[in-house]
Amino acid sequence: MSIVDKLKEMLGKNPDQAKQAVERGGDMVDERTGGKYSDKVDMAQEKANEFIDRDRPQQP
């Protein structure tokens, strides 16, 4: 099993925790850079959350 497969499995089991980690990581980058790259950080957070939601089963 590759690292990517392990990561996908982990995200599938804990999608809410993964989203929180993405948010905290982006906030940390913003804090350390003084918000200089906040637009890029926000875009990366959105893409990461889309990736997490893509493999998540949809609720009816």
SEZA-155218 format. One line per field, with one value per atom (N, C-alpha, C, O): x, y, z; atom name; residue in three letters. Coordinates in steps of 0.001 Angstrom, whole numbers, always signed. Layout:
SEZA-155218
px: X; ...
py: Y; ...
pz: Z; ...
atome: CA; ...
residu: Ala; ...
end
This chain:
SEZA-155218
px: +854; +0; +900; +1823; +615; +1447; +1053; +22; +1863; +1597; +310; -472; +86; -1128; -2362; -3354; -2311; -3435; -3685; -4832; -2614; -2756; -3361; -4193; -2939; -3472; -4960; -5749; -5343; -6752; -7589; -8699; -7058; -7766; -7943; -9017; -6891; -6950; -7961; -8734; -7960; -8894; -10325; -11234; -10531; -11870; -12438; -13650; -11581; -12040; -12323; -13193; -11611; -11723; -11798; -10927; -12786; -12820; -12972; -12406; -13715; -13893; -12586; -12263; -11848; -10557; -9567; -8756; -9630; -8740; -9025; -8097; -10305; -10667; -10192; -9737; -10299; -9815; -8310; -7803; -7599; -6141; -5766; -4810; -6506; -6263; -6469; -5665; -7525; -7825; -6737; -6272; -6334; -5292; -3960; -3243; -3637; -2390; -2372; -1368; -3474; -3561; -3472; -2827; -4116; -4050; -2621; -2188; -1892; -513; +365; +1208; +159; +926; +612; +1522; -661; -1045; -391; +95; -383; +199; +1701; +2223; +2379; +3834; +4274; +5381; +3418; +3778; +3137; +3283; +2436; +1780; +638; +290; +54; -1065; -655; -1506; +635; +1151; +615; +392; +413; -36; -1427; -1761; -2234; -3526; -4435; -5195; -4380; -5232; -4827; -5684; -3551; -3071; -3342; -3670; -3203; -3477; -4956; -5305; -5822; -7261; -7614; -8438; -6990; -7242; -6782; -7469; -5638; -5131; -6040; -6269; -6556; -7476; -8761; -9275; -9273; -10488; -10255; -11086; -9123; -8812; -8648; -9106; -8005; -7820; -9168; -9404; -10044; -11366; -12199; -12954; -12070; -12761; -12269; -13062; -10962; -10397; -10938; -11273; -11021; -11540; -12999; -13409; -13785; -15208; -15453; -16469; -14549; -14729; -14838; -15632; -14067; -14081; -15044; -15154; -15720; -16649; -18021; -18525; -18629; -19974; -20956; -20899; -21859; -22836; -24005; -24469; -24470; -25624; -26890; -26911; -27952; -29192; -29930; -30983
py: -1173; +0; +1236; +1348; +2162; +3352; +4396; +4271; +5390; +6461; +7186; +7551; +7396; +8076; +7277; +7851; +5962; +5120; +5187; +5239; +5186; +5284; +6630; +6701; +7690; +9016; +9082; +9616; +8548; +8534; +7743; +8148; +6627; +5813; +6585; +6561; +7265; +8032; +9178; +9422; +9875; +10975; +10475; +11151; +9303; +8739; +8389; +8455; +8019; +7643; +8862; +8805; +9952; +11133; +12423; +13280; +12588; +13774; +15078; +16097; +15067; +16300; +16726; +17914; +15771; +16088; +16564; +17452; +15979; +16395; +17841; +18614; +18208; +19585; +20564; +21665; +20158; +21016; +21207; +22304; +20149; +20239; +21163; +21931; +21092; +21976; +23427; +24295; +23686; +25039; +25558; +26688; +24736; +25156; +25388; +26341; +24511; +24671; +25968; +26680; +26269; +27520; +28733; +29723; +28665; +29774; +29985; +31122; +28893; +28983; +29648; +30487; +29267; +29879; +31368; +32186; +31725; +33139; +33913; +35027; +33314; +33982; +34192; +35265; +33181; +33271; +34167; +34707; +34332; +35183; +36554; +37377; +36802; +38091; +38302; +39443; +37228; +37323; +37658; +37922; +37648; +38032; +37125; +37583; +35865; +34897; +34360; +33242; +35142; +34644; +34220; +33263; +34900; +34494; +33133; +32318; +32882; +31581; +30478; +29350; +30812; +29855; +29479; +28305; +30479; +30213; +29311; +28406; +29558; +28738; +27300; +26353; +27138; +25796; +25081; +23877; +25814; +25216; +24758; +23682; +25558; +25181; +23913; +23005; +23858; +22679; +21440; +20358; +21591; +20452; +19965; +18759; +20887; +20498; +19846; +18912; +20327; +19689; +18250; +17345; +18048; +16706; +15792; +14636; +16307; +15513; +15157; +14018; +16126; +15886; +14985; +14292; +14986; +14199; +12708; +12006; +12236; +10802; +10461; +9302; +11448; +11252; +10840; +11466; +9811; +9432; +10554; +11172; +10814; +11883; +11430; +10295; +12319; +12062; +12418; +13448; +11599; +11913; +13103; +13481
pz: +0; +0; +0; +807; -920; -1025; +25; +685; +160; +1113; +742; +1620; -547; -996; -606; -157; -771; -389; +1119; +1562; +1893; +3347; +3743; +4648; +3063; +3353; +3019; +3800; +1875; +1491; +2497; +2844; +2956; +3945; +5250; +5851; +5682; +6912; +6787; +7714; +5659; +5456; +5415; +5897; +4847; +4766; +6125; +6328; +7049; +8383; +9254; +10123; +9041; +9898; +9075; +9224; +8232; +7370; +8146; +7748; +9230; +10002; +10667; +10702; +11185; +11796; +10739; +11003; +9545; +8464; +8069; +7831; +7997; +7651; +8729; +8418; +9990; +11065; +10957; +11189; +10607; +10465; +9312; +9418; +8221; +7081; +7508; +7168; +8238; +8696; +9635; +9487; +10597; +11545; +10835; +11139; +9889; +9146; +8347; +8331; +7692; +6939; +7838; +7492; +8990; +9944; +10442; +10634; +10649; +11106; +10038; +10352; +8785; +7697; +7619; +7483; +7703; +7679; +8818; +8625; +10000; +11159; +10981; +11284; +10496; +10373; +9220; +9244; +8207; +7078; +7178; +6275; +8260; +8430; +7450; +7146; +6954; +6019; +4600; +3750; +4339; +3024; +1912; +791; +2216; +1207; +1516; +1124; +2210; +2671; +1525; +1676; +386; -739; -1264; -1608; -1328; -1796; -776; -1142; +497; +1566; +1554; +1682; +1400; +1349; +175; +307; -975; -2152; -1902; -2284; -1272; -968; +26; -96; +1003; +1972; +1286; +1589; +377; -360; -1178; -1177; -1873; -2690; -1817; -2184; -675; +228; +752; +830; +1107; +1600; +499; +769; -743; -1866; -2044; -2303; -1904; -2029; -939; -1198; +267; +1387; +1142; +1369; +681; +436; -768; -825; -1715; -2939; -2640; -3265; -1712; -1384; -246; +154; +257; +1377; +843; -90; +1409; +970; +1270; +2334; +327; +483; +1350; +1241; +2200; +3039; +2261; +1587; +2331; +1595; +2167; +1654
atome: N; CA; C; O; N; CA; C; O; N; CA; C; O; N; CA; C; O; N; CA; C; O; N; CA; C; O; N; CA; C; O; N; CA; C; O; N; CA; C; O; N; CA; C; O; N; CA; C; O; N; CA; C; O; N; CA; C; O; N; CA; C; O; N; CA; C; O; N; CA; C; O; N; CA; C; O; N; CA; C; O; N; CA; C; O; N; CA; C; O; N; CA; C; O; N; CA; C; O; N; CA; C; O; N; CA; C; O; N; CA; C; O; N; CA; C; O; N; CA; C; O; N; CA; C; O; N; CA; C; O; N; CA; C; O; N; CA; C; O; N; CA; C; O; N; CA; C; O; N; CA; C; O; N; CA; C; O; N; CA; C; O; N; CA; C; O; N; CA; C; O; N; CA; C; O; N; CA; C; O; N; CA; C; O; N; CA; C; O; N; CA; C; O; N; CA; C; O; N; CA; C; O; N; CA; C; O; N; CA; C; O; N; CA; C; O; N; CA; C; O; N; CA; C; O; N; CA; C; O; N; CA; C; O; N; CA; C; O; N; CA; C; O; N; CA; C; O; N; CA; C; O; N; CA; C; O; N; CA; C; O; N; CA; C; O; N; CA; C; O
residu: Met; Met; Met; Met; Ser; Ser; Ser; Ser; Ile; Ile; Ile; Ile; Val; Val; Val; Val; Asp; Asp; Asp; Asp; Lys; Lys; Lys; Lys; Leu; Leu; Leu; Leu; Lys; Lys; Lys; Lys; Glu; Glu; Glu; Glu; Met; Met; Met; Met; Leu; Leu; Leu; Leu; Gly; Gly; Gly; Gly; Lys; Lys; Lys; Lys; Asn; Asn; Asn; Asn; Pro; Pro; Pro; Pro; Asp; Asp; Asp; Asp; Gln; Gln; Gln; Gln; Ala; Ala; Ala; Ala; Lys; Lys; Lys; Lys; Gln; Gln; Gln; Gln; Ala; Ala; Ala; Ala; Val; Val; Val; Val; Glu; Glu; Glu; Glu; Arg; Arg; Arg; Arg; Gly; Gly; Gly; Gly; Gly; Gly; Gly; Gly; Asp; Asp; Asp; Asp; Met; Met; Met; Met; Val; Val; Val; Val; Asp; Asp; Asp; Asp; Glu; Glu; Glu; Glu; Arg; Arg; Arg; Arg; Thr; Thr; Thr; Thr; Gly; Gly; Gly; Gly; Gly; Gly; Gly; Gly; Lys; Lys; Lys; Lys; Tyr; Tyr; Tyr; Tyr; Ser; Ser; Ser; Ser; Asp; Asp; Asp; Asp; Lys; Lys; Lys; Lys; Val; Val; Val; Val; Asp; Asp; Asp; Asp; Met; Met; Met; Met; Ala; Ala; Ala; Ala; Gln; Gln; Gln; Gln; Glu; Glu; Glu; Glu; Lys; Lys; Lys; Lys; Ala; Ala; Ala; Ala; Asn; Asn; Asn; Asn; Glu; Glu; Glu; Glu; Phe; Phe; Phe; Phe; Ile; Ile; Ile; Ile; Asp; Asp; Asp; Asp; Arg; Arg; Arg; Arg; Asp; Asp; Asp; Asp; Arg; Arg; Arg; Arg; Pro; Pro; Pro; Pro; Gln; Gln; Gln; Gln; Gln; Gln; Gln; Gln; Pro; Pro; Pro; Pro
end
